[in-house]
Amino acid sequence: MYRDPLEIHGYKVFQFAYAGSLPLNKMNDKKLKRLTRSYMEWCTHNIYNTKESGLPFEKAKVFIQHFYKDYIISDLDNRNHKYILDAIRMAQIIKDDNWQSISLDIAGYSDKTNHVQVYVVEDHNKHDFAKYLDDNKYQLIKKPLPHEMFIKETEQFEQHQTEEIEPTNFW
């Protein structure tokens, strides 16, 4: 699906939305890790036409906003942001996710549901966009693609792959 990036004060802002809360850093469940990584990539990849948008950014600011439906204490530094950054790099929005290429702004807010909103801007627009985002964070929220939709498509894909691999009986 192709979408145009937001245009704020004459510059482009790339936005991504993810359902639920990010998993914790110390996640030991390999299947959950794989599904989390796949969901982030699925929600991020091919949303924008990177060739028409002047991407990837050589140096970028990534704003990650966590929204929580309750006031249970949740440390933002314990959340695994790696999958989001890797997905944005794979989608060719940013050149790399090393310290020379990106900086991060991570914040948490209250909302009706748990979700994560991510914005990527060129580094030289970071101060202007930070002010704009602070004033408009709730108006900018995009509805994330639900986990259920991803899980259903993943299961259908895996079932289809299994069907193709099963040997046929020639006798």
MARLOVO-614267 format. One record per residue: x, y, z of N, C-alpha, C in turn. Coordinates in steps of 0.02 Angstrom, whole numbers, padded with zeros to 5 digits, always signed. Example, Ala and Ser with C-alpha at 12.3 -4.5 7.8 and 13.67 -1.06 7.14 Angstrom:
! MARLOVO-614267
+00660-00284+00390+00615-00225+00390+00660-00165+00390+00642-00112+00354+00684-00053+00357+00645+00002+00394
! end
This chain:
! MARLOVO-614267
+00043-00059+00000+00000+00000+00000+00045+00062+00000+00029+00109-00042+00068+00171-00046+00030+00227-00012+00063+00263+00030+00035+00322+00063+00086+00378+00056+00061+00438+00051+00105+00495+00052+00125+00511+00123+00187+00531+00135+00206+00551+00203+00168+00615+00223+00166+00626+00288+00138+00689+00313+00183+00746+00287+00154+00803+00278+00195+00862+00263+00181+00913+00318+00233+00928+00356+00229+00974+00413+00277+01031+00399+00252+01092+00395+00294+01151+00384+00342+01143+00325+00321+01108+00273+00361+01102+00212+00409+01044+00210+00411+01002+00261+00456+00944+00259+00415+00880+00270+00444+00823+00252+00410+00759+00255+00420+00725+00323+00365+00694+00345+00366+00655+00407+00337+00586+00391+00374+00535+00405+00351+00466+00393+00324+00438+00458+00262+00413+00455+00227+00391+00514+00210+00316+00509+00217+00282+00566+00200+00211+00571+00160+00200+00635+00114+00152+00633+00073+00137+00692+00073+00062+00704+00078+00044+00768+00080-00027+00788+00031-00038+00845-00007-00093+00841-00055-00110+00893-00021-00138+00954-00050-00126+01012-00025-00155+01075+00037-00120+01100+00065-00150+01152+00127-00125+01182+00186-00165+01154+00243-00133+01151+00303-00170+01130+00322-00220+01183+00349-00277+01162+00371-00327+01212+00431-00302+01251+00443-00334+01307+00500-00316+01348+00566-00337+01316+00620-00304+01335+00686-00320+01309+00706-00392+01321+00691-00418+01379+00713-00486+01397+00661-00538+01379+00638-00536+01318+00589-00584+01294+00626-00648+01275+00607-00705+01306+00641-00769+01294+00603-00814+01245+00541-00799+01232+00500-00840+01188+00519-00827+01115+00551-00877+01083+00575-00867+01015+00518-00857+00965+00462-00891+00974+00406-00883+00929+00378-00812+00935+00372-00787+00997+00347-00719+01008+00395-00668+00978+00460-00679+00984+00509-00635+00953+00500-00632+00877+00492-00691+00847+00484-00696+00774+00420-00661+00752+00365-00673+00789+00302-00641+00771+00304-00566+00780+00337-00543+00834+00344-00471+00846+00383-00438+00790+00440-00467+00774+00482-00440+00720+00443-00439+00654+00409-00494+00639+00370-00499+00577+00313-00448+00575+00279-00439+00632+00224-00390+00635+00250-00319+00622+00306-00301+00653+00335-00235+00643+00354-00225+00570+00385-00274+00540+00405-00269+00470+00343-00265+00425+00292-00304+00441+00230-00305+00402+00196-00237+00403+00195-00204+00461+00163-00138+00468+00205-00082+00438+00268-00094+00426+00314-00042+00405+00334-00046+00331+00344-00105+00307+00371-00115+00240+00321-00097+00186+00344-00064+00134+00304-00047+00075+00247+00001+00087+00247+00037+00141+00195+00087+00152+00209+00149+00110+00272+00167+00104+00291+00226+00066+00332+00206+00004+00326+00245-00048+00367+00235-00107+00433+00272-00095+00482+00236-00073+00545+00268-00052+00583+00301-00109+00574+00277-00169+00610+00307-00226+00584+00376-00243+00519+00388-00232+00490+00453-00246+00497+00502-00189+00516+00479-00131+00516+00521-00071+00584+00546-00051+00636+00535-00090+00703+00559-00073+00734+00522-00014+00720+00458-00009+00744+00418+00047+00801+00373+00024+00839+00346+00069+00833+00350+00141+00864+00414+00169+00843+00432+00229+00874+00489+00263+00944+00468+00285+00992+00512+00273+01061+00499+00296+01065+00505+00372+01032+00556+00399+01030+00567+00472+00958+00584+00489+00930+00549+00538+00859+00557+00554+00846+00557+00629+00790+00585+00647+00765+00582+00715+00704+00537+00713+00701+00488+00758+00645+00442+00763+00609+00456+00830+00546+00473+00824+00504+00486+00883+00461+00424+00893+00467+00392+00951+00427+00333+00968+00382+00353+01026+00316+00350+01014+00268+00368+01066+00226+00307+01084+00231+00289+01148+00192+00234+01176+00128+00263+01205+00072+00232+01190+00008+00252+01219-00019+00193+01259-00039+00207+01322-00063+00155+01367-00134+00169+01390-00173+00115+01395-00243+00122+01416-00251+00123+01491-00200+00108+01528-00205+00110+01601-00143+00145+01630-00142+00152+01693-00086+00188+01725-00039+00140+01762-00037+00077+01740+00010+00030+01769+00081+00052+01749+00126+00052+01797+00193+00075+01783+00226+00030+01732+00253+00061+01680+00288+00025+01626+00348+00067+01606+00407+00041+01619+00469+00077+01603+00481+00076+01528+00487+00135+01498+00498+00139+01426+00565+00109+01405+00614+00113+01449+00680+00086+01430+00681+00009+01431+00629-00022+01457+00626-00095+01457+00589-00122+01396+00567-00079+01352+00531-00100+01292+00580-00111+01235+00565-00159+01193+00610-00178+01139+00596-00137+01076+00634-00084+01066+00626-00040+01008+00665-00065+00947+00706-00115+00957+00748-00141+00903+00707-00160+00841+00651-00194+00851+00612-00218+00794+00584-00161+00753+00565-00107+00786+00540-00049+00749+00596-00017+00708+00653-00006+00740+00709+00025+00705+00734-00018+00646+00737-00083+00657+00758-00127+00603+00708-00125+00545+00644-00124+00561+00592-00121+00509+00596-00056+00469+00609-00001+00503+00614+00064+00469+00676+00065+00424+00730+00035+00447+00790+00029+00406+00777-00015+00345+00745-00072+00356+00730-00118+00301+00683-00086+00249+00638-00042+00273+00592-00007+00228+00627+00050+00191+00690+00061+00205+00732+00112+00173+00709+00183+00188+00683+00193+00248+00666+00261+00270+00729+00294+00299+00768+00254+00335+00832+00278+00362+00889+00237+00331+00947+00268+00325+01005+00235+00295+01029+00178+00339+01032+00192+00404+01057+00143+00452+01027+00160+00520+01032+00114+00567+01007+00128+00634+01064+00133+00685+01123+00151+00661+01179+00161+00707+01177+00232+00737+01220+00244+00784+01218+00308+00821+01235+00368+00777+01272+00357+00722+01289+00412+00678+01230+00432+00633+01181+00387+00624+01127+00398+00577+01060+00417+00608+01049+00398+00671+00985+00414+00702+00993+00438+00773+00943+00473+00796+00935+00487+00868+00863+00471+00885+00851+00457+00948+00785+00433+00970+00753+00481+01020+00688+00485+01016+00648+00520+01066+00592+00471+01084+00590+00449+01147+00542+00399+01169+00500+00429+01225+00433+00425+01217+00387+00454+01266+00327+00409+01276+00291+00419+01331+00231+00381+01346+00173+00427+01363+00112+00407+01343+00052+00446+01355-00007+00400+01368-00060+00428+01393-00121+00392+01406-00167+00395+01345-00204+00340+01333-00253+00338+01278-00303+00282+01293-00351+00272+01250-00404+00222+01260-00379+00151+01248-00327+00143+01207-00298+00077+01191-00222+00081+01193-00192+00023+01200-00119+00019+01196-00099+00019+01123-00054+00063+01104-00028+00065+01036+00036+00107+01036+00072+00102+00980+00135+00139+00972+00131+00178+00907+00149+00242+00910+00152+00285+00851+00225+00304+00841+00249+00300+00780+00319+00315+00765+00322+00366+00708+00365+00415+00716+00375+00468+00665+00449+00473+00650+00465+00481+00586+00535+00487+00565+00542+00551+00524+00589+00594+00544+00602+00656+00508+00677+00663+00498+00696+00703+00448+00766+00718+00439+00791+00756+00501+00852+00743+00519+00880+00770+00580+00873+00846+00586+00883+00883+00531+00880+00956+00536+00810+00983+00548+00758+00940+00544+00689+00961+00559+00665+00938+00628+00709+00906+00666+00688+00875+00728+00660+00924+00780+00688+00983+00786+00663+01030+00837+00594+01057+00819+00585+01074+00756+00520+01099+00735+00467+01045+00743+00483+00983+00722+00434+00929+00727+00420+00910+00799+00470+00912+00842+00459+00896+00913+00407+00942+00943+00411+01006+00928+00361+01054+00953+00292+01039+00923+00291+01027+00857+00227+01012+00823+00196+00949+00852+00236+00897+00863+00211+00834+00889+00185+00843+00960+00221+00880+01000+00199+00892+01069+00130+00926+01070+00118+00972+01024+00054+01008+01021-00002+00967+00988+00016+00917+00947-00034+00882+00906-00033+00806+00912-00004+00779+00965+00007+00707+00969-00057+00666+00961-00113+00689+00989-00175+00650+00984-00209+00659+00915-00201+00715+00884-00230+00726+00818-00193+00687+00763-00129+00673+00774-00089+00638+00725-00096+00561+00727-00127+00535+00779-00132+00463+00787-00165+00430+00728-00132+00379+00702-00160+00337+00649-00179+00270+00679-00233+00242+00655-00255+00177+00681-00206+00123+00658-00180+00084+00705-00132+00031+00686-00168-00029+00654-00131-00065+00613-00157-00128+00587-00160-00177+00645-00217-00211+00656-00224-00254+00714-00180-00316+00711-00158-00339+00770-00119-00401+00774-00157-00459+00743-00223-00460+00755-00264-00516+00732-00260-00524+00656-00260-00469+00621-00256-00470+00548-00189-00500+00527-00136-00480+00559-00069-00506+00545-00066-00580+00561-00091-00600+00620-00088-00670+00641-00127-00714+00591-00185-00691+00570-00226-00729+00522-00188-00737+00456-00159-00683+00430-00121-00688+00367-00059-00732+00375-00026-00728+00432+00033-00770+00445+00013-00843+00446-00041-00859+00481-00063-00929+00485-00083-00955+00416-00118-00914+00377-00137-00935+00309-00076-00946+00266-00026-00903+00272+00035-00910+00233+00072-00974+00253+00078-00986+00319+00113-01045+00343+00076-01109+00322+00009-01108+00323-00030-01165+00302-00019-01178+00227-00019-01124+00188-00009-01130+00116+00061-01158+00101+00111-01135+00139+00180-01159+00129+00183-01234+00144+00150-01255+00198+00150-01326+00218+00116-01368+00165+00060-01343+00138+00024-01380+00087+00068-01391+00025+00107-01341+00007+00150-01347-00052+00209-01394-00042+00232-01400+00019+00292-01440+00034+00274-01514+00041+00214-01531+00063+00196-01600+00074+00203-01640+00009+00237-01698+00015+00247-01739-00045+00180-01771-00068+00176-01781-00131+00116-01814-00158+00128-01889-00164+00075-01927-00162+00080-01998-00168+00075-02018-00241+00130-02045-00269+00130-02063-00339+00100-02132-00351+00091-02172-00300+00068-02241-00309-00005-02243-00305
! end
